[in-house]
Amino acid sequence: MERYRIGLLNHLKALLSLLFVGVIMLGVLFWLNFDETVVVIFGIFFLADAIPALYLHLEYWLSNMGEQYEINTNAIIRYKDGDQLKYSIENIYKVILYKSASMGKGGIPFLAIESYYYARVIFKSGEELIITRLLTSKLEDVVRSFKGVPFVSKKRLFCTIFWK
């Protein structure tokens, strides 16, 4: 059984779009001899893309920091601070996946924020678990594997965990 945790590779996968754009912009700036006007224009566009993405990255990291999950067909096991909590799949009321419209099957993110998505697992007791893409880049496949659990996908451009 695979254990999902935040690791360096998951950080890099989430930031890949932003890193790619940054490298392309640096290449173009180098080719244009770092013309002052182009530097300012590229800087504004890069920051407009990077700041919201870095905010979501930090939000997701703080939400799942120190957590690990094992997910199988019968249960979700959450490890945090040395404690282990087991949640039965039968007790799940529904799963809501919040993601960008461009992140459908085979979709390519245009903006860095489109690489950020998360699932809200809501239990019949009212308790919720937030599982972000920093734990696994195959989040949709993981939460869709719950047999008999209602699944809802909500499309959003900015997938902050604070907006339901």
N, C-alpha and C positions, 0 to 999 in steps of 0.2 A: 504494500500500500504506500502510495507516494505521500510524502509530507510536504505541505506547501508553506513556505516561509519567504520572508523578504531577504533577498540576497543580491549580490553585486550584479549578477546577470539580469535579474528582473529590473533593477534600477536602470541598467543600460538599455534594455529593450524598450522601457517606457520613454526614455529620453532620446531614442534613436532618431526620430524625426527632427527634433530640435538640433541634435548634433550634426545631422546630415545637412540641414539648412545652413548652420553656422560654418561648416567647412566649405560649402559652395559659395557662400557670401565672401569668405576670406579669400578664396581662389579668384573670384571676380575682382575684389578690391586689389589684390596683388597684381592682377593683369592690368588694372586701371591705375597702377602706381599710387594707390591709396588717395585718390582725388578727394579733397576735403568735402565737397558737396555730396559725392556718392557715399562717403563714409557716414555722413549725417543721415542721409536718406535710408541707407541700409541699417544703420543703428536704430533708427525709429521703428522700422518694420520688424527688425529682429526682436527688439524689446517688447513690441506689441504682441508678438507671438510667444516670447519666452516667459514673460512675467506671469500670465495666467497659467501656463503649463507648469512653471516652477511652484506656483501656489498649490495647484492640484497635487503635484508630486509630494510636497511637504504635508498637505492635508491627508493624503492616503498613507504616507509613511507614519505619521503620528497616530492615525487610526488603527493601523495593524502592527505597530512597533511592539516587538516582544511576543507576538502571537505566532503560533504555528497551527496548521489545520491538517487533519487526516480526514479525507472524505471518501466514503464508500457507499455501496447501495443501501446500507442499513442505518448509517449514522454519520454525523459530523462530530469529530473529536477536536476540541479546541484546547491547546496548551498555552498557558500564560502564567508567568511568575511561578513556575513549578507546579501549578495546579492543572488538573486535567478535567475538562467538562465534556460529557458525552450527550449529544442531542440526537434523538431518534428522528429519522426521516419521516416517520408516521406523524410526528408532532408539528411538522411544518405546515403552516397555513398557506403560504405562497412565497414565491421567489420573484423579486423584481430586479431585472437587469437594466441598469442605466448606461447607455452608450451612445456614441455619435452615430448619426445616420450613415456616415461614410464607412463605418466599421462593420458593414455587413460582410457576408462571405466574400472573401477576396478583395475587400475594400482597402483603399490606401488612404491614410490620413493626409489631409491637405495642410491642416494646422496642427501644431504640436499638442494642443489640448484634446484633439480627437483621439489620441492614443490612450487617454485615461477613461476608464470605465470601472464600474463596480456593481456588485450584487447585494441587495438587501434581502436577507433570509428572515422572514417573519414567521414566528411560531404561534401556535394557537393560544399560548399563554400571554401573548403580546410582546414577548422578548424578541429582540432583533440581533442578528449578526451582520456586520458589514465585512464583506470579503472583496478586497480591491485587486486590481490587476497587478499590483506590486507583489502579490503572493503567487500569482500564476498568470501567464499571458494567455492561457487557454481557459479563462474563467467561464466563458459562455458554455463551452463543452462540459465543464465540471458541473455547473449548476443545472444544466439540461439533463444530466444523467440521473437526477432524482425521479424515480418512477412514481407516477400517480400524484405528483405535486404540481399544483397550478403554477404556470410560468408566464410572466408578463415582461415584455421588453419595451422600455420607454426610451425614445430617441431624444437626445438633448445635445446641444453643442457644448455646453459647459456642465460637466457631470460632478458637481460638488456634492458631498455626502450630506450637506446641511439642507438641501432642497429635496423634498420628498416628491 
